[in-house]
Amino acid sequence: MKRIQNALYITKDGAYLHKQRETLLIEQKVEGEKLKLMQLPIHSIGSIFCFGNIMVSPQLLGFCGENGTHLAFFDMHGRFLANVVGKQTGNVLLRRQQFSVTELAATTLAKHIVAAKIRSSRMLLLRFRRNHTATPQIEQAIVRLKQIIEQLSAVTAYDSILGLEGEAAAHYFAAFADMFKGNDNRQLFDKRTRRPPKDPVNAVISLLYSVLAQEISGALQGVGLDPQVGFLHKERPGRNSLALDILEEFRAYIVDSIALKLFNNQTLGAKDFTQDCLGGVTLKDDARKLVFQAYQAKKQEEVMHPYLQEKVQLGLLPHVQAMLLARHLRGDLAHYPPFVIKK
């Protein structure tokens, strides 16, 4: 369980939530005996997020509906299942705010998200340089990404933001190839390819990007936002554009770092992949399990959130960022703070 400001995250499988007078009581049965996990004033809670096999009493469901306490349910992988939204924080009102964002405000949000993405990419390169010998390609990317971040601050046109993002991605992935140690690993990644991925590293990061995007989509639905209406990624039928926006903040910090660890530690190698007649590369079943195990382990890690100044599990970051974006769109926050680690 993790309490983040007025939002409560329940991740203890088998937990039972019910209302006791003016408090929320969280219990779990252990060897037939009820064990109290937490008890706190229910009126201090704005949102409750339940992950996995969590049971909620009918009285608590009714209280949440009547008093505007947002209650959302997810499976253990973060996929959104259902929610209870009270009349004071209705989804319709929040989505109207989301739909009515001006072009200027949307461009500003897009710029902040892109800047956070580039900072995270550069931070991954800097961390590699501290621990290993940096190649000229890595050194060049570190310098150029810093310049692009500075250029972004003066840019106001949407197309210019996309242009700088594309240039930053080209420099980053050229350097990303140099972070795989050993001659064999260097053959596993050449450049960023997708639909289908053309090499093992692209197969891993494409898979995890997709999984994380689905979790972000569920987190956005959990706070009442429409995951299809984005600011950086334009709307397209069937695409969760807003989820892809938020994904940009986590690509390097979560997914790319997992891929580097898996291949550099030789947990994965060329033997763990197959290639089809069109050149597309996919993971074998056992290798896919290893990737998901590494992903789940990564989600258990804690980090100091740069805006909240609270320790947060990485697996909860999509929900935290969704909450912050919702608060910004409602007018509670002047600016949306994208997630980016500065050290």
SULVENLIN-V773901 format. One line per field, one symbol per residue. ss: DSSP state (H for helix, E for strand, - for the rest). phi: phi as a letter, one per 30 degrees, with the letter a starting at -180 (. if undefined). burial: b if it has 9 or more other C-alpha atoms within 8 Angstrom, else e. A space follows every 50 residues. Layout:
ss = ???
phi = ???
burial = ???
This chain:
ss = -EEE--EEEE-----EEEEE--EEEEEEEE--EEEEEEEEEHHH--EEEE E---EE-HHHHHHHHHH--EEEEE-----EEEEE--HHH-HHHHHHHHH- --HHHHHHHHHHHHHHHHHHHHHHHHHHHHH----HHHHHHHHHHHHHHH HH-----HHHHHHHHHHHHHHHHHHHHHH---HHHH-------------H HHHHHHHHHHHHHHHHHHHHHH------------------HHHHHHH--- HHHHHHHHHHHHHH-----HHHEEE-----EEE-HHHHHHHHHHHHHHHH -EEE------EEEHHHHHHHHHHHHHHHHH-------------
phi = .bcbhcccccbddidbcacbhcbcccbbdbhicdcdcabaedddccbbcc cidccbdeddedddddciddbbcbddciddcaabcdddbddddddddddc ddddddddddddddddedddddddddddddcbdddedddddedddddded dedccbdedddddddddddddddddedddddjddddddbcadbahcdcbe ddddddddedddddddedddddcjcdddccbddddbeicdddddedeedc eddcdddddedddddidbaedcbbbddcjdcbddeddddddddddddddd dcbdddcdhbdbdedceeddddddddddddjdbdbdcddadcb
burial = eeebebbbbbebebbbbbbeeebbbbbbbeeeeeebeebebbeebbbbbb bbebebbeebbebbbbbbbbbbbbbeebbbbebbbbbebbbeebbebbee eeeeebbbbbbbbbbbbbbbbbbbbbebbeeeebeebbbebbebbbebbe ebeeeeeeebbeebbeebbebbbbbbbbebeeeebbebbbeebeeebbbb bbbbbbebbeebbbbbbbbbbbbbbbbbbbbbbebeeeebbbbbbbbbbb bbbbbbbbbbebbbeeebbeebbbbeeeebbbbbeebbebbeebbeebbb bbeebbeeeeebbbbbbbbbbbbbbbbbbbeebeebebbbeee
